[in-house]
Amino acid sequence: MSDHIPFELQVDIIKRLPIKLLIQARSVSKAWKSVIDSSDFIADYTVHNHDQPQHLLIRYENLYSVETYVSFVDDDSFPQNKYSPTVPRSVNLLSDSIIIGASHGLVCLFGCYLNPGHSRKATAVIWNPSIRKSVAIALPNLDMRVAHALGFGVCPVTSDPKIVKISGTRSRHKKMKGVTCSSRWQVEVFSLRSGVWRNSYGNLSNNLVNLERPPHSQVTIDGSIYWFGVGNTVGSDTEYCFLISFDLLSEEFGEIHLPNELAFRDKMELHLFNYCDSLAVIRQRILDDMIQVWRKGNGDSKSYTKLFTIKKPYRYRYMSSLPLGFRMTGELLMRKANNDEDSETLIDYDLFSHHINDLGIESECSSLLVCSYKESL
């Protein structure tokens, strides 16, 4: 670009470039690299570029037990535009990794690093697949033997990525007078901007007696993280399921009730997802192979709409299957156990037409994970 063009105008021009060209533009000059890498530029670019391509990141172990990542562009070309992203070493070194969640183009994974002497170090990795950057964060004081939950999200106001860790304490079963919720649960928040963990004193619900971790139990939408929690009804030991929310800006917790049709059912039948930018709960009724999709209304925490009640496709009934997430179009991604029961296949299921598309990914059982993300800086 000509030196005669004012630098402010140059910046205004490069703000309009797609992500891939911006990455290349970083190598044009030190001045451009400094601007593109600045937090102000990234925040402004994110605000004014909502139409970035959507991707589906698939994590699985192939039939040779090799951890594999594949990404689909989630647009009209789906599933033709498939590629293998460059996976950073920080992710490849994770043992028994799972995807915690995705927010603002960042994907957060959790697993363990194996140290000399075979000790295991609980670690989260925040990864931006678009620009091939990642950072590993040690998770202190995480006892895998007690109830715990992890959440990830980017604050939409400050653009600061945060990891939230909720861990049970020894007194967590003592729901009695004088034992507050803060005594039963420890909440810690990691801010990537500060680079440190700190205790959170948010108002975690006193009704929380346990944390449920079904395969899909955390989602981030509109600046809040959501999990499943378990409470006891007053005067009895009957458990019910509800949602816990965490505001990424105020760091305050909230409690969201579920319809009785969901709250008092088998917790392992429930799955939490982002459905077309709305909070959705899927209930997969195991005995009769029915799938229900409920969407939470905006504003009113008690407002839910049952969108679908459908039977699984005939050829997949009574076979082990599990919902994994939704596409932008609302189609449901599921993993289906194969006849040998040692492997599974990723399928795309249209809830309206009941059309099924085999996506050509075969994996070891219970290893398929899916998350949706947009390209970002």
N, C-alpha and C positions, 0 to 999 in steps of 0.2 A: 504494500500500500504506500502511496506517495507520502513523503515527509511533509508535503504542502497541505495535507488534510489535517485539520486540527485534531489533536489526540482525543478530545471529548467526542468528536464525530466518529472517529474510529471505534471508540468504545460502544457508541450507540449502534454502529453497524454490526459489530461482532456479537452484540446481544441477541441479534436476530438469527444467528447461525444455529443449526441443529447440533446436538451434543457431539457427534463424531467429528464434525468440522471444528468445533471449539477445542477439542482435544488436540487436533493438529495445529490449531492457531496458537496454542501455548508455546510451540517451538519456534514461532516467527521471531519473537524478540523477548528480551527480559521484561520489558515494560508490559507487553501483552500478557505474559505468563503471570506477572505480579497482579495484574488487574483480574484476570480470569480466576485466579486462585483465592482472591480476596473474599471474605465473608459477605461483604456488601454486594458484590457482583453476583455471587451465588444466590443470595436471598432475592435480589431483584430479578434475576433470570428465572428463578423458580416461580415467582409471583406472576410473571408475564408470559410464561410458556407452559400453559396447562395442557397443550395438545401434543405433548411428547409421546412417542410410541409406548404402548403397554406391552409388557413381556410376562410370560409364565416361566418361572424357573422350576425345573424338575430335578429333584435329588433322589437318587436310588442306588442300590447296589446291583450291579449286573449279575448275570448267571455265573460269573467267575469271581464273585465277591469283591469286585472292584467298585469303590465309591465313584459315582459318575454324575455329572451335572449336564443338563441339556436345557436350552432356552428356546421357547417359541415366541415369535412375534404374534401378539394377540390382536389381529385385525382381520380384514376380509380374506386375507391369504391363508389364514389358519386352516390346517396345520402344516402348510407347505414350507413356510419360512422358519426352518429349524436350524440351530447351530450349537456348537459346543463353546461355551464361554471360557475365557482364560481364568482358571481357578488359582487364586494366590496360594502361596506356600502356607500361610497362616490358616487357611481353610483345609488344605490337604492334610495337615498334621493333626487335625482334630480326630479323635477316636470316638466312635458311637455318636456322631453328630446328628443334631436335629435342627430344623428351622424354627426359631422362636417366632419370627414375624418379619414384616417388611413395612417400611414407611418412607415416603418422599424419596423413593429410588434406592434406599439402603436396605440391605437384607442382613438380619442378625441371626447367627447360628450359635448353637451351644454344644459343647462336647468337653473332652478332656485331652490334655497333652500328657503323654507318657514320659515321665522323667527317668533318669538313670536309677536303677533299683526298682523299677516298675511301679513307682508311686504315680498317682494320677492327680493332675492339677486342673480343677474345674475352670473352664475358659469360655468366654463368649468372643465371637469375631463379628465386627461390623464391616460389611463388604459392600462396595459400590461396583456392581458388575459392569456398569456403563463405562467407567473410567479406570477400572482395574486397580482400585485402591482398597486397602483393608487395614484394620487395626485390631489387635488382639487385646482383650481385657480380662485379667484374672478375676475370678469370682471368689472373694474371701468368705470364710465362715459358712460355706454351703454344705450342709450335712444331707446327703442324698437319702438317708434313712428316715428323715422326718418330712412331714408335709411341706411343700414349698411350691412356689410359682414364679416364673420369670415373664417379664413383659418388655417390649421394645417399641419405641416410637420417637418421632421427631416432633418437637414442639413447633407448631405452625407459626408462632409469633417470633420466637428467637432463633429458629432453625437449629436448635441444639438437640442432637440425638441423645436419648436417655434410655438406660436399662433399669428396670425396676425388679427388685428381688424381695419376695415375701417368704419368710421362713417361720415355721412353727417353733415354739419354745416348749420347755418341759411342762409349763403350766397351761398349755393351750386347751387341754380337755377340761379345765376347771372353770366352767362357766357358772360362776357363783358370785354372790355379793362380795365386793372388795377386790375381785380379780377382773381388771379391765381388759378390753381387747388388745390394748397396747402391751399388756403383760403376756398375752398368749401368742402374739405375733411380732416378729421383728421385720421392719420394712427399711430397706436401704435403696438409695437411688444413685446411679452413676451418671454423671454428665460428661459427655465427650469434651465439651468446651473447657471444663475445669480439670478433667482428667483424674478425678478422685471419687471415691464412694463416700456417702454421708448418710446418717440416719435421717429418716423422714418421720415427721410427727403428724402426718395427715390423719384424718378421722376415719380409720378403717372400721367397718361396721362391727358393732358389738354382737351381731347375730352370727358372725362367721365362726364356725366351729371346725370346718375342714375345707381344704382346697381340692377340687377335683381336677385331674389332669388327663381327661380323655385325649385321644389323638389330636383333636383340634379344639383347643380350649382357650385360645388367646387371639384377639384381633384388635387392630388399631384403626379407628375411623374418626375423622374430624377432631383431631387433637386429644383423643382419649383412648386409653387402653382398657380392654374389657376381658374379664376372666369369669369362669364359673366358680361359685362358692357354694358351700353347704351350710344350712342352718338347721336348728331344731325348733319345732313348733312349741309354743308355750304350753307347759304342763304335760308334755309327753316327749317320748323319744323319737317321734316321727320326724324323719329328715325331709327337707325340701331343698330344691336347687334354686339359686338366684344368680344375678350377675353383679360383679364388682366392677366399678369404673374408677379410673385414675386419670385426672386432668393433668396433662403434661405441662401446662403453664402454672396453674395454681398449686399443683401437687396435692390436691384434695381428693379423697376417695368418695365414692357414692355407692348406693345400693339400688339395684333395679329389679323389681319383681317380675317373675315370669307367670304366664297364664297357668292355672292349675293343671291343665292338660300336659304341660311340660314340667312344672315345678315338682310334681309328686310322682314322676316316672323314673325308670331306671336311668341313673345318671350316665351310664356308658352308652345309652342310646342317643345322647345329645352331642351336637357338634356346633361350634361357633364359627361363623364366616362373615366375610364382606360380600353382600349381594347387591351389585349395582350401586355401590357407595352407601348402602344402608346396612345396619346391623341385622344379621339373620341367624336364626337357630334352626338347625336341621334335626329332626327326630327320625331316626331310622328304626322302625319297629321290627325287632329281630324275629318275633314269632310268626308274623304274617307277611314279612318282606315289604312292608309299606314304608314310604318316605313322605314325611311332612316337611314343608318349608314355611317357617314363620318369619315375618319381617317386622321389626320394631318401628313404630311410628316416630316421627320427629317431635321432640319436645316432651310429650306426655309419656312418662316412664311406664305407664300401665297400658299403653296402646300397642296392640300387636294385631297383625293381620295374617291369617293362614292363607298363604298364596297357593299352595299345592298340597294335595293328598293323592299320591299315585302309588301304584304297585310297580316294583322293579320290573324291567323287561322280562318276558316269560323265560327266555333262555338263560337269564341270570338269577332267577328266583331260586332260593334255597342254596345259593352258592355264596361263599364268603365274599363280601364286598364292603367297601367303605368310601363315603364321600370325602374328597380331598380339597375341594374349592370350586369357585365359580369363575367362568370366563366373563369378559366384559359384556357379552351378549346374554348372560344369564344361564348358559349351558353349564351342566354339572360335570365336573371331572371326578371320576371314581377309579378306585383300584379294584380289580376283580381277580379272585383266585382262579388259577388254571386248574384243569382236571387233575394234574399230578399233585396239587396242593402244596408243592414246593416252590412254586413261582406264581407271579401275578402279572397282570397286564393293565396298562393305563387306558381308560376309555373316556370318551366325551359323549355325554348323554343330553339330548335336547328334551327338556321337560314338557314342551308343547307338542312337538311332532313325534316324540319317542324314538327319534332316529339315534342310532349309536354309531360312533366312529372309533375304530381301534387306532390309537395313535402310534402304534409300532414300537412301544417301549415295554420290554419284558424284564422283570427284576426278580430278585429274591423276595420271598414273602415278607410283608410288613416293613419294607424298606422305602416305598414310594412316598415322597413328600412334595407338595406343590406350594408355591407362593407367587403372588402377582406383584409386579413392580413397574414403575415408569422410569424411563431414562432420566437421569438427573446428574448434576455436578456434585 
